[in-house]
Amino acid sequence: PPLPPPRPSLGRVLAAQLGFLTPDLPREIGLGALVGVGSWFAVLFAAVVVALLLYAFGGEGAAPQKPPELVVWIAGLPFAVRVLAALSAGVVEETFFRGFLQPRIGLWLSTAFFVLGHLAYGQPLLLIGIAVLSLIYGQLVRWRQNIWPAIAAHALFDGVQLLVVIPTTLKLLGKAAGGQG
């Protein structure tokens, strides 16, 4: 009788269950980078819509008056640490939320948990952008049937945020505050 086919290793089974297997890794990462850039526009659009709604309904006071302490602390970390933080967030968060949770509890519930996982920022309005990003990353995983594009998109978004947007914004806010005194 012929021998049965070899059983896949535990590592390969785990990689498949978490969405790490793909026939074309460079293509998936490149696609994720494009989505990462596009997700900036989605988050900016959501921020503008929320700002307009707040203004229209007299809720200007609900807008954050200063950046969250955690964000200021992260922005003060050395450059290399911020790069590693962006990369690790992409890998760790996407592995857990999209690779592990999403197939088991669905896109909407895994997004709710992703948003709850970011409550430490202390800015409820930031959670809207985080929810938008989570839905984008979750749909990307559904479409591509692996988590590599979501990892790339998430790492790129966080990298731009930690290396460019936050430091630049904090400098501008510091100059504005210094100019008023």
Phi and psi in degrees as a GROMACS rama.xvg file:
@    title "Ramachandran Plot"
@    xaxis  label "Phi"
@    yaxis  label "Psi"
@TYPE xy
-68.3387  152.843  PRO-2
-74.6207  144.248  LEU-3
-67.9417  155.213  PRO-4
-63.0961  150.758  PRO-5
-66.1078  144.247  PRO-6
-78.0566  140.204  ARG-7
-65.0212  151.268  PRO-8
-67.0606  159.969  SER-9
-59.6481  -39.9957  LEU-10
-61.2482  -41.6056  GLY-11
-68.7044  -38.4865  ARG-12
-63.7614  -45.2251  VAL-13
-63.8893  -42.8734  LEU-14
-60.0981  -40.7764  ALA-15
-66.79  -43.4885  ALA-16
-64.6559  -31.5018  GLN-17
-90.4316  -3.66158  LEU-18
88.4323  20.657  GLY-19
-85.322  -15.9782  PHE-20
-83.7621  131.062  LEU-21
-153.958  144.501  THR-22
-75.391  -18.8862  PRO-23
-140.471  80.4398  ASP-24
-59.4283  -46.2407  LEU-25
-58.7945  -38.9395  PRO-26
-63.3624  -44.2525  ARG-27
-64.9143  -41.0161  GLU-28
-68.2812  -40.2525  ILE-29
-62.0664  -42.6645  GLY-30
-62.6444  -41.3087  LEU-31
-62.4894  -37.9366  GLY-32
-63.7733  -41.4923  ALA-33
-62.5693  -43.0538  LEU-34
-66.8062  -36.0859  VAL-35
-58.7745  -41.5484  GLY-36
-66.6483  -45.9646  VAL-37
-63.2769  -30.7066  GLY-38
-67.017  -24.7245  SER-39
-60.7389  -42.9686  TRP-40
-65.2453  -38.9549  PHE-41
-64.2159  -42.999  ALA-42
-68.6565  -41.6075  VAL-43
-62.6597  -41.3088  LEU-44
-60.9172  -46.1201  PHE-45
-61.4207  -40.1546  ALA-46
-64.5476  -41.1044  ALA-47
-65.7661  -43.4026  VAL-48
-60.9059  -45.9918  VAL-49
-63.7702  -42.9671  VAL-50
-61.1188  -43.4079  ALA-51
-64.0588  -40.153  LEU-52
-64.9554  -42.947  LEU-53
-59.7981  -45.9961  LEU-54
-63.4082  -43.9479  TYR-55
-63.5084  -32.253  ALA-56
-104.615  17.3986  PHE-57
69.6593  26.4219  GLY-58
-103.415  31.4932  GLY-59
-57.0915  -31.6465  GLU-60
-65.8998  -18.0087  GLY-61
-77.925  -16.6463  ALA-62
-68.8749  142.581  ALA-63
-59.3382  137.751  PRO-64
-95.4216  -20.3886  GLN-65
-150.383  158.901  LYS-66
-69.9958  151.288  PRO-67
-61.7209  143.956  PRO-68
-55.5928  -41.194  GLU-69
-61.8861  -39.3471  LEU-70
-66.2985  -41.7642  VAL-71
-63.49  -42.0737  VAL-72
-62.3758  -46.8517  TRP-73
-61.4483  -41.3054  ILE-74
-63.2536  -24.3535  ALA-75
-85.1184  -5.499  GLY-76
-71.3457  155.69  LEU-77
-57.9324  152.32  PRO-78
-51.2307  -49.9044  PHE-79
-61.8441  -36.0166  ALA-80
-67.153  -39.6832  VAL-81
-66.695  -36.834  ARG-82
-63.1045  -47.271  VAL-83
-63.5174  -36.2272  LEU-84
-63.4305  -43.0403  ALA-85
-64.1468  -44.7402  ALA-86
-66.202  -44.7646  LEU-87
-68.0554  -35.4666  SER-88
-62.2612  -42.9477  ALA-89
-59.5986  -46.1606  GLY-90
-73.2439  -52.6352  VAL-91
-68.5885  -49.2046  VAL-92
-67.4986  -40.4026  GLU-93
-69.3761  -37.1342  GLU-94
-60.7134  -45.2415  THR-95
-74.5843  -55.4355  PHE-96
-74.9686  -43.2541  PHE-97
-93.95  -38.2701  ARG-98
-78.6438  -40.397  GLY-99
-96.8094  -57.7294  PHE-100
-70.9419  -49.562  LEU-101
-55.0143  -44.8426  GLN-102
-65.5387  -21.2858  PRO-103
-94.7451  -34.3333  ARG-104
-123.259  -4.68109  ILE-105
97.1227  165.374  GLY-106
-63.0152  -47.6944  LEU-107
-68.7988  -42.5692  TRP-108
-71.7129  -38.4861  LEU-109
-65.961  -33.6777  SER-110
-65.9772  -41.7028  THR-111
-59.8081  -42.727  ALA-112
-67.9031  -36.4827  PHE-113
-61.9828  -44.7265  PHE-114
-63.6166  -45.6854  VAL-115
-60.4578  -33.722  LEU-116
-66.8162  -12.9178  GLY-117
-109.361  15.5607  HIS-118
-63.7574  -22.7461  LEU-119
-60.8689  -18.406  ALA-120
-67.2789  -21.2368  TYR-121
71.8385  17.1832  GLY-122
-128.235  98.2207  GLN-123
-54.9109  -34.4212  PRO-124
-68.5047  -26.8793  LEU-125
-63.6991  -27.5531  LEU-126
-65.0904  -23.492  LEU-127
-65.7179  -48.2174  ILE-128
-62.4289  -38.4412  GLY-129
-64.9338  -38.7883  ILE-130
-65.402  -41.7496  ALA-131
-60.0648  -46.8456  VAL-132
-60.7495  -44.0715  LEU-133
-61.3246  -41.3108  SER-134
-66.0677  -38.4913  LEU-135
-63.6796  -49.3983  ILE-136
-62.8758  -40.1752  TYR-137
-64.6716  -41.726  GLY-138
-66.7093  -35.5533  GLN-139
-62.326  -41.9993  LEU-140
-65.6046  -42.2413  VAL-141
-59.744  -45.2199  ARG-142
-67.0958  -47.4061  TRP-143
-88.7279  -12.71  ARG-144
59.6717  29.4451  GLN-145
-159.379  165.01  ASN-146
-97.2938  -2.6615  ILE-147
-60.1991  -43.6721  TRP-148
-62.7758  -36.7135  PRO-149
-68.138  -38.747  ALA-150
-61.119  -46.8514  ILE-151
-64.3773  -44.7792  ALA-152
-62.6288  -44.2115  ALA-153
-65.8193  -47.2628  HIS-154
-63.0768  -40.5577  ALA-155
-64.8355  -46.8108  LEU-156
-58.7915  -50.5503  PHE-157
-64.6113  -36.7883  ASP-158
-61.816  -47.8628  GLY-159
-62.683  -40.984  VAL-160
-62.2102  -49.5099  GLN-161
-77.4851  -28.2675  LEU-162
-98.3511  -24.6139  LEU-163
-123.535  -60.5439  VAL-164
-63.6805  -54.1896  VAL-165
-64.7123  -49.8305  ILE-166
-59.4809  -39.9723  PRO-167
-65.5983  -44.3261  THR-168
-62.9932  -43.6628  THR-169
-63.8166  -38.5728  LEU-170
-63.4847  -44.943  LYS-171
-63.3546  -41.9899  LEU-172
-65.6524  -37.602  LEU-173
-65.4511  -41.1599  GLY-174
-67.1841  -39.1668  LYS-175
-65.7545  -42.1743  ALA-176
-68.14  -39.0697  ALA-177
-68.2239  -33.8259  GLY-178
-72.2642  -22.6406  GLY-179
-81.9639  -23.4851  GLN-180
